[in-house]
């Protein structure tokens, strides 16, 4: 049942990305270009995503068990530190340069051609590099 719910949620999410224009790199870069030819339409997409998620978080906070019967994990610590700020900055820079973030990049892998494939490979490479650095950090006990 969990796989069916995951597949359905992923398909609805991907369809929403396609319909909203989040998979169009020029549209995304136009939204991020505040000093140039700014395109505000994606602000409505992002704003529209916040409302249902706020409701979902409120409902989930009252539940102990998910619809699938699994326990709902505790909320992670709300810590703003150098790693969060640095990671956010890297994400924003990559999003602005490529016009993709992970969700839309996966959604366009099937027809996005070489740019989508290059971004997908770079994204996977970055994830693997991060995982390797985290393993190294945990062994060497470097500060967070």
N, C-alpha and C positions, 0 to 999 in steps of 0.2 A: 504494500500500500504506500509506503514511504517513497518508493521509486516512481510510482504513478503520480503522486502529489508533486514530487520534485520535477518530473518531466513536464507536467502541466504548468507549473509555476514558471519554469524556464521558458517554455514556449510562449506563454502570455507575456513574459518580460521581453523576450526577443521581438515579438510582434509589436509591442509598445515602443520599443526602440526604433524599429523600422518606420512605424506610422508617424512618430514624433519628429523624425529627422535626426535623431542622435547618432545615426550611422553615417550621416553625410558630413565628411570631414570639413568641407568648406563652410557648412552651416555652423558647426561647432567652433571653428576658428573665427568665424565672423562674430559669434557671441562673445568670445574671449578678447576680441579686438576693440577694447574700450576707447582707444585713442584714434582709431581709424574709422572704418565703415562698420559700425556696431550693428549687430542683428539681435534684438532683444527677444526673439520668439522662443528660444530655448529656456528662458527664465520661467515661462509659463509651464513648460514640461517639468522643470525641477521643482517649481512651487507646487504643481499638481501632484508630484510624488510625495511631497512632505505631508500633505493632509492625510492620505490613507495610512501612511506609516505611523503617524502620530496616534491614530486610532488603534492600529494593530499593536503598538507598544503598550498602550493603556490596557487593552484586553489581555495581552500576554502577561503583563505584570500581575494580573489577578489570578492567573491560572498556575497550577503546579505541574500539570501534565499537558503535553502537546496533543494535537488532534491524532497524531500517529501513535500515541500511547507512551512516548518517551518523555523523560523528565526535561523540563525547560531549563537550560543552563543559567547560572547566575549572570547578571550583567557584569561586564568587565569594569575594572577600575576606571574612573573618569579622570585620568591624569594627563595633563598637558605638559610634555617634556620635550627635550631636544630631539628625540627620535621621532615623536609625532609631528613636530613642526618641520623637521628635515624631510621626513617621508611625504608629508603633505606638499611641501615645496617641490620635491622631485616629481610627484604625481602631476601637479599643476603645470610644471615646465614641459613634461612629456606630453600631457594632454594638449597644451597649446601648440607644441611643435608638430605633433603627429595628427591631431584632430580626432584621436581615438582614446578611449579609456577601456579597461578590460571587458566590460559587458558588450558594448557595441563592437569591439574588435572581434570578439568571438562570434557575434551575430553576423558579421560580414565576411568571415573567413571563406564561406562557400562561394561567393561571387565577387569579392573585393579585389581580386587580382594580386599582383606582386606587392603593392603597398600594404595591404592587409596581412599578407603572409609574412612579410618582413617585420611588421609590427608584432604579429603573433609570436614569431620566433624570438624577437628581442624581449617581449614580455615574459616568455617562458624562461629565457636566459637570465633575466633579472630576478625572477622568482627562485631559480636554482642557485644563483649567486648569493642571494639573501639567505637562503636556507643553509648554504655552506658557511657563510659568515656567522650565522647564529650558532651553528654547531661548534665552530672554532671559538667563538666568544664564550660559550658555556664551558668548554674544556679549559680555556686559558683564564677564565673568570675575569674577563675585562669588564669595566664598569658599563652600565647601560647607557 
